[in-house]
């Protein structure tokens, strides 16, 4: 083989990243060098891994996915039977690596492949155009409502990032036709807010949902696809409608002239038809899980096999999937399992007399922590850090772990105040139509109101409906 070698340059690090790397090394070393009172050697090693992950995820000194995979590797070389320095209580290396193929990862794999196929055959844009048509006759605010409802609906079954990109492809020409002003800001903000809120609705809607499901499953607690929807949909509907009311009253006047050119022509090629049937069947099986008994992860693997076997999608489509997101989720699952197996969760919980706090106050603090962390770091990283600790807390003081896992995941997903908070926010900010001040003020209101409902209204409602 001939030709010039490809030059690959190492990344340059910002000051924050350089400081983060130093702090990460120090945080990792401290529990290994100094004895931690009340914590056995396996717990000390897991504390080192946990502190390393906290610093690296907050500072993003290395890519988030690299930190997630480091969590897996370090557990193998420090805590398993393959530990470089033997330890009394170990986890099995094969079990640690199995997080990379956890059932939740398989579930997300199917969801991502369906999202990829929907974009390939234009099904997502066609459905968006078709579903928006009934809202066109009602004026600007009706169009914004339709835009948000369709975005939220798509985000429940397609990643909120992909949904945001799809909806902006429809919306960009409309934004260009409007005069500069608040109406453009409101219309552009409607998409990421609806995508973020819609993502809470199903297990495949956003990574924090998957992280919570994986952590719960590791503790012997299962939540079905429909079960998650029943828990999340009441909050989703109320927050979405509240966000629509806020956006239209603040930014979009009722007489704003909005004209959408919608092409709703379905691809009728054999491959597109096969894909549509497989995708629809998968979603139907997810929604009817209590009837047939197939786990949602098993259902999620069906489209992977069928679409590849029929040649509708191929190896390149697999390569194009966001594997970094899947491995980030896997790192969170592994982190949670390690914290529990090493006894670190019990040690951390003993540091504070959590049992003295009323359950309502404790739930509110967990929601607040999810909102706060996810505002300044990615919601996936925040969920990875908070959910294992929260579930350990729930077990320690006798609160329903499903309640705790769900509220922390949803709390992380409701943080949308900054461009860095979620990928949909970053996409919207990149259009240049959304000033950071408008995004922050709107996102704070939506997050605080949604978080308050999540903390104080949802648990009593779920209990009354027999969902917990």
MARKOLMI-667651 format. One record per residue (C-alpha): chain; residue in three letters; x, z, y; residue number from 1. Coordinates in steps of 0.1 Angstrom, whole numbers, plus 5000, padded with zeros to 4 digits. Each point is the difference from the previous one (the first is absolute). Layout:
N
NODE  cadena  residuo     u     w     v  num
NODE       A      ala     X     Z     Y  NUM
...
This chain:
468
NODE  cadena  residuo     u     w     v  num
NODE       A      unk  5000  5000  5000    1
NODE       A      unk  5014  4990  5034    2
NODE       A      unk  4992  5007  5036    3
NODE       A      unk  5007  5027  5026    4
NODE       A      unk  4992  5035  4990    5
NODE       A      unk  4971  5016  5018    6
NODE       A      unk  5011  5025  5025    7
NODE       A      unk  4980  5033  4998    8
NODE       A      unk  5005  5025  5027    9
NODE       A      unk  4995  5037  4996   10
NODE       A      unk  4973  5014  5023   11
NODE       A      unk  5009  5016  5033   12
NODE       A      unk  4987  5036  5004   13
NODE       A      unk  4984  5014  5031   14
NODE       A      unk  5011  5034  5013   15
NODE       A      unk  4969  5016  4985   16
NODE       A      unk  5008  4984  4967   17
NODE       A      unk  5036  5012  5000   18
NODE       A      unk  4989  5035  5009   19
NODE       A      unk  4974  4998  4972   20
NODE       A      unk  5026  4991  4974   21
NODE       A      unk  5021  5029  5010   22
NODE       A      unk  4971  5024  5000   23
NODE       A      unk  4988  4987  4966   24
NODE       A      unk  5034  5006  4984   25
NODE       A      unk  5002  5035  5015   26
NODE       A      unk  4964  5008  4990   27
NODE       A      unk  5007  4987  4964   28
NODE       A      unk  5032  5020  4997   29
NODE       A      unk  4988  5034  5013   30
NODE       A      unk  4978  5010  4970   31
NODE       A      unk  5027  4988  4976   32
NODE       A      unk  5028  5019  5017   33
NODE       A      unk  4982  5033  5009   34
NODE       A      unk  4978  5021  4977   35
NODE       A      unk  4963  4999  5010   36
NODE       A      unk  4984  5035  4994   37
NODE       A      unk  4972  4999  4975   38
NODE       A      unk  5006  4964  4990   39
NODE       A      unk  5014  4990  4966   40
NODE       A      unk  5027  4973  4998   41
NODE       A      unk  4975  4972  4992   42
NODE       A      unk  4980  5010  5030   43
NODE       A      unk  5031  5000  5022   44
NODE       A      unk  5009  4965  4989   45
NODE       A      unk  4964  4988  5006   46
NODE       A      unk  5001  5016  5034   47
NODE       A      unk  5031  4980  5008   48
NODE       A      unk  4982  4968  4990   49
NODE       A      unk  4969  5010  5020   50
NODE       A      unk  5020  5008  5032   51
NODE       A      unk  5019  4967  4997   52
NODE       A      unk  4967  4981  4997   53
NODE       A      unk  4985  5018  5030   54
NODE       A      unk  5029  4992  5023   55
NODE       A      unk  5004  4964  4988   56
NODE       A      unk  4962  4992  5002   57
NODE       A      unk  4997  5015  5035   58
NODE       A      unk  5031  4984  5015   59
NODE       A      unk  4998  4968  4979   60
NODE       A      unk  5037  5001  4998   61
NODE       A      unk  4997  4978  4969   62
NODE       A      unk  4969  4979  4991   63
NODE       A      unk  4971  5021  4988   64
NODE       A      unk  5000  4984  4966   65
NODE       A      unk  5037  5008  4995   66
NODE       A      unk  4992  5036  5005   67
NODE       A      unk  4972  4999  4975   68
NODE       A      unk  5022  4985  4974   69
NODE       A      unk  5027  5025  5008   70
NODE       A      unk  4975  5027  4992   71
NODE       A      unk  4996  4985  4965   72
NODE       A      unk  5037  4996  4994   73
NODE       A      unk  5010  5034  5012   74
NODE       A      unk  4975  5017  4977   75
NODE       A      unk  5015  4982  4971   76
NODE       A      unk  5036  5009  5008   77
NODE       A      unk  4993  5036  5012   78
NODE       A      unk  4970  5012  4980   79
NODE       A      unk  4996  4980  4967   80
NODE       A      unk  5018  5002  4967   81
NODE       A      unk  5024  4974  5015   82
NODE       A      unk  5009  5024  5029   83
NODE       A      unk  5037  4997  5010   84
NODE       A      unk  5002  5037  5001   85
NODE       A      unk  4977  5015  4973   86
NODE       A      unk  4970  5021  5011   87
NODE       A      unk  4979  5024  4979   88
NODE       A      unk  4966  4986  5008   89
NODE       A      unk  4998  4962  5000   90
NODE       A      unk  4976  4972  5003   91
NODE       A      unk  5003  4970  4977   92
NODE       A      unk  5017  4970  5016   93
NODE       A      unk  4975  4976  4984   94
NODE       A      unk  4972  5020  5016   95
NODE       A      unk  5016  4998  5034   96
NODE       A      unk  5005  4962  4997   97
NODE       A      unk  4964  4996  4988   98
NODE       A      unk  4989  5006  5036   99
NODE       A      unk  5010  4964  5007  100
NODE       A      unk  4973  4989  4976  101
NODE       A      unk  4975  5028  5007  102
NODE       A      unk  4963  4989  4995  103
NODE       A      unk  4995  5003  5037  104
NODE       A      unk  5028  4974  5005  105
NODE       A      unk  4983  4977  4975  106
NODE       A      unk  4967  5005  5020  107
NODE       A      unk  5017  4990  5032  108
NODE       A      unk  5018  4971  4983  109
NODE       A      unk  4966  4985  4992  110
NODE       A      unk  4987  5006  5035  111
NODE       A      unk  5031  4984  5016  112
NODE       A      unk  4998  4969  4977  113
NODE       A      unk  4963  4995  5009  114
NODE       A      unk  5009  5003  5037  115
NODE       A      unk  5028  4974  4994  116
NODE       A      unk  4976  4976  4983  117
NODE       A      unk  4973  5005  5027  118
NODE       A      unk  5025  4989  5026  119
NODE       A      unk  5013  4971  4979  120
NODE       A      unk  4965  4985  4995  121
NODE       A      unk  4987  5010  5035  122
NODE       A      unk  4973  5021  4985  123
NODE       A      unk  5006  5029  5024  124
NODE       A      unk  4996  4979  5031  125
NODE       A      unk  4970  4982  4986  126
NODE       A      unk  4983  5032  4991  127
NODE       A      unk  5008  5015  5034  128
NODE       A      unk  4986  4969  5018  129
NODE       A      unk  4969  5000  4978  130
NODE       A      unk  4992  5037  5004  131
NODE       A      unk  5006  4999  5038  132
NODE       A      unk  4973  4973  5007  133
NODE       A      unk  4970  5023  5000  134
NODE       A      unk  5016  5020  5029  135
NODE       A      unk  5006  4971  5023  136
NODE       A      unk  4965  4999  5015  137
NODE       A      unk  5001  5036  5012  138
NODE       A      unk  5026  4997  5027  139
NODE       A      unk  5035  5014  5005  140
NODE       A      unk  4994  5035  4987  141
NODE       A      unk  4982  4987  4970  142
NODE       A      unk  5029  4977  4992  143
NODE       A      unk  5025  5030  5003  144
NODE       A      unk  4978  5020  4976  145
NODE       A      unk  5000  4971  4976  146
NODE       A      unk  5037  4995  5003  147
NODE       A      unk  5006  5037  4993  148
NODE       A      unk  4976  5002  4971  149
NODE       A      unk  5015  4969  4983  150
NODE       A      unk  5035  5012  5006  151
NODE       A      unk  4992  5034  4985  152
NODE       A      unk  4983  4984  4970  153
NODE       A      unk  5029  4977  4992  154
NODE       A      unk  5025  5029  5005  155
NODE       A      unk  4982  5019  4973  156
NODE       A      unk  5011  4975  4974  157
NODE       A      unk  5029  4981  5016  158
NODE       A      unk  5029  5019  5017  159
NODE       A      unk  4993  5009  5036  160
NODE       A      unk  5031  4982  5010  161
NODE       A      unk  4989  4967  4985  162
NODE       A      unk  4965  5004  5013  163
NODE       A      unk  5014  5006  5036  164
NODE       A      unk  5021  4969  4998  165
NODE       A      unk  4970  4980  4987  166
NODE       A      unk  4977  5012  5027  167
NODE       A      unk  5025  4993  5028  168
NODE       A      unk  5003  4965  4987  169
NODE       A      unk  4963  4996  5008  170
NODE       A      unk  5002  5020  5032  171
NODE       A      unk  5031  4987  5018  172
NODE       A      unk  4983  4968  5014  173
NODE       A      unk  4971  5022  5013  174
NODE       A      unk  5024  5024  5017  175
NODE       A      unk  5017  4970  5017  176
NODE       A      unk  4967  4988  5014  177
NODE       A      unk  4991  5033  5016  178
NODE       A      unk  5013  5009  5035  179
NODE       A      unk  5026  5028  5001  180
NODE       A      unk  4984  5033  5001  181
NODE       A      unk  4985  5029  4979  182
NODE       A      unk  4978  4977  4979  183
NODE       A      unk  5031  4984  4984  184
NODE       A      unk  5015  5035  4994  185
NODE       A      unk  4968  5012  4984  186
NODE       A      unk  4996  4970  4978  187
NODE       A      unk  5036  5002  4988  188
NODE       A      unk  4997  5038  4994  189
NODE       A      unk  4969  4996  4979  190
NODE       A      unk  5018  4983  4971  191
NODE       A      unk  5028  5026  4993  192
NODE       A      unk  4976  5029  5005  193
NODE       A      unk  4975  4985  4976  194
NODE       A      unk  5027  4991  4975  195
NODE       A      unk  5014  5036  5001  196
NODE       A      unk  4966  5016  4996  197
NODE       A      unk  4990  4975  4973  198
NODE       A      unk  5031  5007  4980  199
NODE       A      unk  4988  5035  4992  200
NODE       A      unk  4970  4987  4981  201
NODE       A      unk  5015  4992  4966  202
NODE       A      unk  5031  5009  4979  203
NODE       A      unk  5016  4966  5007  204
NODE       A      unk  4992  5001  5038  205
NODE       A      unk  5032  5017  5011  206
NODE       A      unk  5032  5016  4984  207
NODE       A      unk  4991  5037  5009  208
NODE       A      unk  4969  4996  4978  209
NODE       A      unk  5022  4989  4971  210
NODE       A      unk  5025  5027  5006  211
NODE       A      unk  4972  5026  4998  212
NODE       A      unk  4986  4985  4968  213
NODE       A      unk  5034  5000  4984  214
NODE       A      unk  5007  5035  5009  215
NODE       A      unk  4966  5012  4988  216
NODE       A      unk  5004  4982  4967  217
NODE       A      unk  5034  5017  4995  218
NODE       A      unk  4981  5033  5002  219
NODE       A      unk  4973  4989  4976  220
NODE       A      unk  4974  4992  5027  221
NODE       A      unk  4984  4966  5000  222
NODE       A      unk  4979  4982  5027  223
NODE       A      unk  4982  4968  4990  224
NODE       A      unk  4999  4970  5023  225
NODE       A      unk  4964  5006  5007  226
NODE       A      unk  5006  5037  5004  227
NODE       A      unk  5025  4994  5027  228
NODE       A      unk  4976  4977  5018  229
NODE       A      unk  4972  5025  4999  230
NODE       A      unk  5023  5026  5016  231
NODE       A      unk  5014  4976  5027  232
NODE       A      unk  4971  4978  5010  233
NODE       A      unk  4980  5025  5020  234
NODE       A      unk  5030  5008  5022  235
NODE       A      unk  5009  4963  5002  236
NODE       A      unk  4966  4990  5013  237
NODE       A      unk  4997  5027  5026  238
NODE       A      unk  5036  4995  5013  239
NODE       A      unk  4996  4962  5001  240
NODE       A      unk  4968  5001  5019  241
NODE       A      unk  5014  5026  5024  242
NODE       A      unk  5031  4979  5006  243
NODE       A      unk  4978  4969  5007  244
NODE       A      unk  4980  5020  5025  245
NODE       A      unk  5032  5012  5017  246
NODE       A      unk  5016  4966  5002  247
NODE       A      unk  4970  4982  5013  248
NODE       A      unk  4991  5025  5026  249
NODE       A      unk  5036  5003  5012  250
NODE       A      unk  5013  4964  4997  251
NODE       A      unk  4973  4974  4992  252
NODE       A      unk  4972  4994  5024  253
NODE       A      unk  4967  4988  4985  254
NODE       A      unk  5001  4967  5019  255
NODE       A      unk  5036  4991  4989  256
NODE       A      unk  5000  4964  4990  257
NODE       A      unk  5014  4998  4964  258
NODE       A      unk  4998  4968  4981  259
NODE       A      unk  5012  4998  4964  260
NODE       A      unk  5007  4968  4981  261
NODE       A      unk  4994  5009  4964  262
NODE       A      unk  5009  4977  4971  263
NODE       A      unk  4983  5013  4969  264
NODE       A      unk  5009  4973  4975  265
NODE       A      unk  5009  5013  4965  266
NODE       A      unk  5028  4985  4980  267
NODE       A      unk  4983  4984  4970  268
NODE       A      unk  5031  4990  4980  269
NODE       A      unk  5000  5012  4964  270
NODE       A      unk  5028  5025  5007  271
NODE       A      unk  4981  5015  5030  272
NODE       A      unk  4968  5003  4980  273
NODE       A      unk  5019  5018  4971  274
NODE       A      unk  5016  5023  5025  275
NODE       A      unk  4967  5008  5017  276
NODE       A      unk  4983  5008  4967  277
NODE       A      unk  5029  5023  4989  278
NODE       A      unk  5001  5018  5034  279
NODE       A      unk  4963  5005  5000  280
NODE       A      unk  5000  5013  4964  281
NODE       A      unk  5028  5024  5008  282
NODE       A      unk  4982  5015  5029  283
NODE       A      unk  4968  5002  4980  284
NODE       A      unk  5018  5018  4972  285
NODE       A      unk  5015  5024  5025  286
NODE       A      unk  4966  5008  5015  287
NODE       A      unk  4984  5005  4965  288
NODE       A      unk  5028  5022  4985  289
NODE       A      unk  4976  5028  4990  290
NODE       A      unk  4980  4975  4979  291
NODE       A      unk  5027  4983  4980  292
NODE       A      unk  5026  5028  5000  293
NODE       A      unk  5031  4978  5006  294
NODE       A      unk  5024  5017  5024  295
NODE       A      unk  5004  4984  5034  296
NODE       A      unk  5037  4995  4993  297
NODE       A      unk  4992  4981  4967  298
NODE       A      unk  4974  4979  5020  299
NODE       A      unk  5027  4993  5026  300
NODE       A      unk  5023  4986  4973  301
NODE       A      unk  4974  4975  4988  302
NODE       A      unk  5004  4976  5030  303
NODE       A      unk  5038  5001  4997  304
NODE       A      unk  4998  4988  4964  305
NODE       A      unk  4972  4975  5004  306
NODE       A      unk  5012  4984  5032  307
NODE       A      unk  5036  4996  4986  308
NODE       A      unk  4988  4988  4966  309
NODE       A      unk  4977  4973  5016  310
NODE       A      unk  5027  4989  5024  311
NODE       A      unk  4978  5007  5030  312
NODE       A      unk  5029  5021  5013  313
NODE       A      unk  5036  4999  4989  314
NODE       A      unk  5033  5017  5001  315
NODE       A      unk  5005  4992  5037  316
NODE       A      unk  4967  5019  5008  317
NODE       A      unk  5013  5030  4981  318
NODE       A      unk  5033  4998  5019  319
NODE       A      unk  4980  4999  5033  320
NODE       A      unk  4982  5033  4993  321
NODE       A      unk  5011  5030  5022  322
NODE       A      unk  5020  5017  4973  323
NODE       A      unk  5015  5023  5026  324
NODE       A      unk  4965  5016  5005  325
NODE       A      unk  4996  5004  4963  326
NODE       A      unk  5033  5017  4996  327
NODE       A      unk  4994  5021  5031  328
NODE       A      unk  4968  5013  4983  329
NODE       A      unk  5020  5005  4967  330
NODE       A      unk  5026  5021  5019  331
NODE       A      unk  4972  5022  5013  332
NODE       A      unk  4986  5005  4965  333
NODE       A      unk  5034  5008  4986  334
NODE       A      unk  5006  5025  5029  335
NODE       A      unk  4968  5018  4993  336
NODE       A      unk  5007  5002  4963  337
NODE       A      unk  5035  5014  5006  338
NODE       A      unk  4988  5026  5025  339
NODE       A      unk  4976  5013  4974  340
NODE       A      unk  5023  4999  4970  341
NODE       A      unk  5029  5017  5017  342
NODE       A      unk  4979  5029  5014  343
NODE       A      unk  5007  4991  5036  344
NODE       A      unk  4963  4998  5009  345
NODE       A      unk  4995  5037  4990  346
NODE       A      unk  5030  5011  5019  347
NODE       A      unk  4990  4982  5032  348
NODE       A      unk  4965  5013  4998  349
NODE       A      unk  5013  5036  4996  350
NODE       A      unk  5016  4997  5034  351
NODE       A      unk  4967  5003  5018  352
NODE       A      unk  4969  5021  4992  353
NODE       A      unk  4977  4970  4997  354
NODE       A      unk  4974  5020  4981  355
NODE       A      unk  4993  5020  5032  356
NODE       A      unk  4987  4969  5018  357
NODE       A      unk  4963  4990  4996  358
NODE       A      unk  4997  4968  4980  359
NODE       A      unk  4985  4981  5030  360
NODE       A      unk  5030  5009  5022  361
NODE       A      unk  5024  4989  4972  362
NODE       A      unk  4982  4967  4996  363
NODE       A      unk  5001  4994  5037  364
NODE       A      unk  5037  5007  5001  365
NODE       A      unk  5007  4975  4972  366
NODE       A      unk  4980  4973  5018  367
NODE       A      unk  5019  5008  5032  368
NODE       A      unk  5033  4998  4982  369
NODE       A      unk  4990  4966  4986  370
NODE       A      unk  4990  4987  5034  371
NODE       A      unk  5031  5013  5017  372
NODE       A      unk  5025  4988  4975  373
NODE       A      unk  4984  4966  4996  374
NODE       A      unk  5000  4994  5037  375
NODE       A      unk  5038  5001  5003  376
NODE       A      unk  5010  4988  4965  377
NODE       A      unk  4983  4975  4976  378
NODE       A      unk  4968  5013  4984  379
NODE       A      unk  5016  4993  4966  380
NODE       A      unk  5030  5022  5007  381
NODE       A      unk  4978  5027  5014  382
NODE       A      unk  4978  5000  4969  383
NODE       A      unk  5031  5001  4978  384
NODE       A      unk  5012  5031  5017  385
NODE       A      unk  4967  5019  5005  386
NODE       A      unk  4979  4993  4969  387
NODE       A      unk  5022  5016  4974  388
NODE       A      unk  5003  5032  5021  389
NODE       A      unk  4963  5000  5007  390
NODE       A      unk  4991  4997  4964  391
NODE       A      unk  5024  5027  4990  392
NODE       A      unk  4983  5022  5027  393
NODE       A      unk  4965  4992  4986  394
NODE       A      unk  5011  5010  4965  395
NODE       A      unk  5016  5032  5013  396
NODE       A      unk  4970  5013  5019  397
NODE       A      unk  4971  4986  4980  398
NODE       A      unk  4987  4971  5022  399
NODE       A      unk  4987  4969  4984  400
NODE       A      unk  5031  4977  4998  401
NODE       A      unk  4979  4969  5003  402
NODE       A      unk  4986  5012  5033  403
NODE       A      unk  5035  5007  5012  404
NODE       A      unk  5015  4967  4988  405
NODE       A      unk  4972  4980  5016  406
NODE       A      unk  5000  5017  5034  407
NODE       A      unk  5038  4997  5003  408
NODE       A      unk  4999  4963  4991  409
NODE       A      unk  4972  4992  5023  410
NODE       A      unk  5016  5021  5028  411
NODE       A      unk  5031  4979  4997  412
NODE       A      unk  4980  4968  5001  413
NODE       A      unk  4981  5010  5031  414
NODE       A      unk  5032  5002  5021  415
NODE       A      unk  5001  4968  5022  416
NODE       A      unk  5012  5010  5034  417
NODE       A      unk  5034  4981  5001  418
NODE       A      unk  5012  4966  4990  419
NODE       A      unk  5022  5016  4974  420
NODE       A      unk  4972  5020  4985  421
NODE       A      unk  4986  4972  4978  422
NODE       A      unk  5008  4964  4993  423
NODE       A      unk  4967  4988  5015  424
NODE       A      unk  5009  5017  5032  425
NODE       A      unk  5034  4983  5001  426
NODE       A      unk  4984  4966  4994  427
NODE       A      unk  4975  5006  5029  428
NODE       A      unk  5027  5013  5023  429
NODE       A      unk  5021  4969  4992  430
NODE       A      unk  4973  4977  5014  431
NODE       A      unk  5007  5014  5035  432
NODE       A      unk  4963  5006  5006  433
NODE       A      unk  5000  5037  4994  434
NODE       A      unk  5019  5023  5024  435
NODE       A      unk  5015  5030  4983  436
NODE       A      unk  4981  5023  5023  437
NODE       A      unk  4966  4985  4990  438
NODE       A      unk  5010  5002  4963  439
NODE       A      unk  5012  5036  5003  440
NODE       A      unk  4969  5013  5019  441
NODE       A      unk  4976  4982  4977  442
NODE       A      unk  5018  5009  4969  443
NODE       A      unk  5002  5037  5009  444
NODE       A      unk  4963  5002  5006  445
NODE       A      unk  4992  4982  4968  446
NODE       A      unk  5025  5021  4980  447
NODE       A      unk  4989  5034  5015  448
NODE       A      unk  4963  4993  4996  449
NODE       A      unk  5005  4986  4965  450
NODE       A      unk  5023  5028  4990  451
NODE       A      unk  4975  5026  5013  452
NODE       A      unk  4972  4984  4979  453
NODE       A      unk  5024  4999  4970  454
NODE       A      unk  5009  5036  5003  455
NODE       A      unk  4967  5017  5009  456
NODE       A      unk  4972  4976  4990  457
NODE       A      unk  5011  4982  4969  458
NODE       A      unk  5008  5029  4976  459
NODE       A      unk  4965  5016  5004  460
NODE       A      unk  4984  4965  4996  461
NODE       A      unk  5020  4992  4969  462
NODE       A      unk  4991  5034  4985  463
NODE       A      unk  4963  4996  5008  464
NODE       A      unk  5000  4965  4984  465
NODE       A      unk  5017  5013  4969  466
NODE       A      unk  5031  4978  5005  467
NODE       A      unk  5024  5029  4996  468
